[in-house]
Amino acid sequence: QVQVVESGGGLVQPGGSLRLSCAASGRAFRRYAMGWDRQAPGNQRELVASITSKGRTNYTDSVKGRFTISRDNAKNTVYLQMNDLKPEDTTVYYCNAHYVKADYWGQGTQVTVSS
């Protein structure tokens, strides 16, 4: 069982930045594919960004050029740097770890973009 814990959410003004962190347990962390999803009320869950075990990244179109996903295998942590935040980025962000055909989710962290 992989434990996933997110942190770093909060309230920020439009145009501001936040960095989300996600710590995942397990010695095999370097083999996990990791991702960040978000789900606004009434909407389907959306994959925001992902990073493979080899460091290949992928982003949904609405965040390209603004968000950056990265990982630190020594710390069992993945990050989501979010710049130029917009009100439509407001929602709960969930971290996902994928390993051996199983997915593990954290409890989520709230991001609110408002003036």
N, C-alpha and C positions, 0 to 999 in steps of 0.2 A: 504494500500500500504506500502510495506516494502522498505526502502531505504538502499542500500548496498554500502559501500565505502571502497575500498582497498587502502593500502599504504605499503611502505617498499621495493618496487622493486629498482633495480639499477644495476650497473656494478660490477662484482666480478670476481676474478681470479679463475681458476679451483682449486678445493680443498677448496675453501672458503665457507663462510656461509652467509645467509641472513635470516631475519625473516620478513615474511609478516603479516600484520594485516588487519582485516576486521571488520568494525563496521556496525552493522545492527540496524535499528530503531525498536521500538515497545516494549511494556511492556511484550509481550509473548515470548521474545527472548529465554528464557530457554526451550521453547517448540519447537524451530526451529531445524530442521536438517540442518547442515551447511557443506559446502564442498568447495574444491578448484579444479578448472578445468584448463587446459591449452590447447592452440591450436597453434601449429607451422604452418607457412605458408604452404598451400598445404596438411595439415593433418587434420584429424577429431579432434574434441574436445575430450579431454581425461580427465576422472575423475582421479585426482591425489590422493586426500585424502578426507575423509569425517568423520564426527563425529555426532552421533545421540544426541537427547536430553538427553539421559541417559549416554552419554560419551563413547559409543562404537565407536571404530575407524576402518577405513578400508583404505588400501593403494593399489595403483597399484604396480605391481611387481617391476617396474624399480626404485621406490623410497624407497622401504622397507629397513629399517635400516639406511636411510639417512635423511628422512623427518619425522617430528612429527607434528601432528595437535592437537590443544588443544583449550579450550574455557574458557572464564571468564564471567560467566553469570552476575556478578555484574557490568561489564563494557560493556555488550552487544557486546563482541568482541571475535572473533576466530582468532587463530594464526596458521601460518605454518612456523615452524622452519626447515630451509633447510641447511643441512650440506654436506660436501664433494661434492659440486656442480660440475657438469660436463658441457662441452659445449652443449651437447644434451639437457640440461635442459633449454636452452635459448628459451624463448617465452613469450607471454603475459599470465599472470595468472589471472583467474577470480574467484571471490568469489560468492558462491550461497547460498541463504537461501531458505529452503523449509518449507512451513507451510500451513496447510489446503488445500492440493492438489494444491498449487500454488508455482511457482518458481520465485525468484527474483535475478537479477544479477547486479553486479557492472560493472564499466567501464573497469576494468582490470588494472593491473600494470605490467610493462615490467621488466623482469629479463634477464640479459645478462651475460653469463659466458664466459669470454675471457681473454687471456693473452695479 
